[in-house]
Amino acid sequence: MGVSAIGASSFSMRKVRTGLAAFVLLGGGAFYLYGPAVTPALNSAASSECNDLIGGNYRSYQLQWVVGTKPHWLCSNRFQPGERPVDLGWWVTPGF
């Protein structure tokens, strides 16, 4: 049992380590699934690369974040819906 300056505490080091490990694992899993889509730098880098691949302006491409067992960016041309979308992968390097 942990002890504080004002009496007994319900926080033991084992509970703190377990809670911290659970927080890190859940946070890492959440970033793996949704991080690149909600991070502004990675999102704008994916938009820029998709726009360059399609070779148009901001209206001609469609960028999607697909969540699954292997999350990734999908880039497709809005004006040619029959064309197969390009898989950009999970990470697109931002140009700071």
C-alpha positions as CSV (number, residue, x, y, z in Angstrom):
1,M,0.0,0.0,0.0
2,G,1.3,3.4,-0.9
3,V,1.8,6.1,1.8
4,S,1.3,9.8,1.4
5,A,2.2,12.7,3.7
6,I,-1.4,13.0,4.9
7,G,-2.2,9.3,5.3
8,A,-2.7,6.1,3.3
9,S,-3.1,6.4,-0.5
10,S,-5.0,4.0,-2.7
11,F,-2.5,4.5,-5.5
12,S,0.2,1.9,-5.5
13,M,3.1,1.8,-7.9
14,R,1.7,-1.3,-9.5
15,K,-1.6,0.4,-10.2
16,V,0.2,3.5,-11.6
17,R,2.4,1.4,-13.9
18,T,-0.6,-0.7,-15.1
19,G,-2.7,2.4,-15.8
20,L,0.2,4.1,-17.6
21,A,0.9,1.0,-19.7
22,A,-2.8,0.8,-20.6
23,F,-2.9,4.5,-21.5
24,V,0.2,4.1,-23.8
25,L,-1.2,1.0,-25.5
26,L,-4.6,2.6,-26.1
27,G,-3.1,5.9,-27.2
28,G,-0.7,4.1,-29.6
29,G,-3.6,2.0,-31.1
30,A,-5.7,5.1,-31.5
31,F,-2.9,7.0,-33.3
32,Y,-2.2,4.0,-35.5
33,L,-5.9,3.9,-36.6
34,Y,-6.7,7.6,-36.7
35,G,-3.6,9.7,-36.2
36,P,-2.6,10.5,-39.8
37,A,-6.1,11.6,-40.6
38,V,-6.4,14.0,-37.7
39,T,-2.9,15.3,-37.7
40,P,-2.9,18.6,-39.7
41,A,0.6,18.2,-41.1
42,L,0.1,14.6,-42.3
43,N,-3.4,15.4,-43.7
44,S,-2.1,18.3,-45.7
45,A,0.9,16.3,-46.9
46,A,-1.5,13.5,-48.1
47,S,-3.7,16.1,-49.8
48,S,-0.7,17.7,-51.6
49,E,0.7,14.4,-52.7
50,C,-2.7,13.3,-53.9
51,N,-3.2,16.5,-55.8
52,D,0.2,16.1,-57.5
53,L,-0.6,12.5,-58.4
54,I,-3.9,13.4,-60.0
55,G,-2.3,16.4,-61.7
56,G,-5.1,18.8,-61.1
57,N,-6.5,21.3,-58.7
58,Y,-8.1,20.8,-55.4
59,R,-11.4,20.0,-57.0
60,S,-10.2,17.1,-59.1
61,Y,-9.0,14.7,-56.3
62,Q,-10.7,12.8,-53.6
63,L,-8.7,11.7,-50.6
64,Q,-10.0,9.1,-48.1
65,W,-8.6,7.6,-44.9
66,V,-9.5,4.0,-44.8
67,V,-9.5,2.3,-41.4
68,G,-9.1,-1.4,-41.2
69,T,-6.5,-4.0,-40.3
70,K,-4.1,-1.9,-42.4
71,P,-5.2,1.8,-42.4
72,H,-4.1,3.8,-45.4
73,W,-4.8,6.8,-47.6
74,L,-6.7,6.3,-50.9
75,C,-6.4,8.9,-53.6
76,S,-8.8,9.0,-56.6
77,N,-9.8,11.3,-59.4
78,R,-13.4,12.6,-59.0
79,F,-13.8,13.2,-62.7
80,Q,-12.8,9.6,-63.7
81,P,-14.7,7.4,-61.2
82,G,-13.9,4.2,-63.1
83,E,-10.2,4.7,-62.6
84,R,-8.6,2.6,-59.8
85,P,-7.7,4.7,-56.7
86,V,-4.0,5.0,-55.7
87,D,-2.9,3.7,-52.3
88,L,-0.7,6.2,-50.6
89,G,0.0,4.0,-47.6
90,W,-0.2,4.9,-43.9
91,W,2.5,7.6,-43.8
92,V,2.9,10.5,-46.1
93,T,6.0,12.6,-45.3
94,P,5.0,16.3,-44.6
95,G,7.2,19.0,-46.1
96,F,7.7,21.4,-43.2
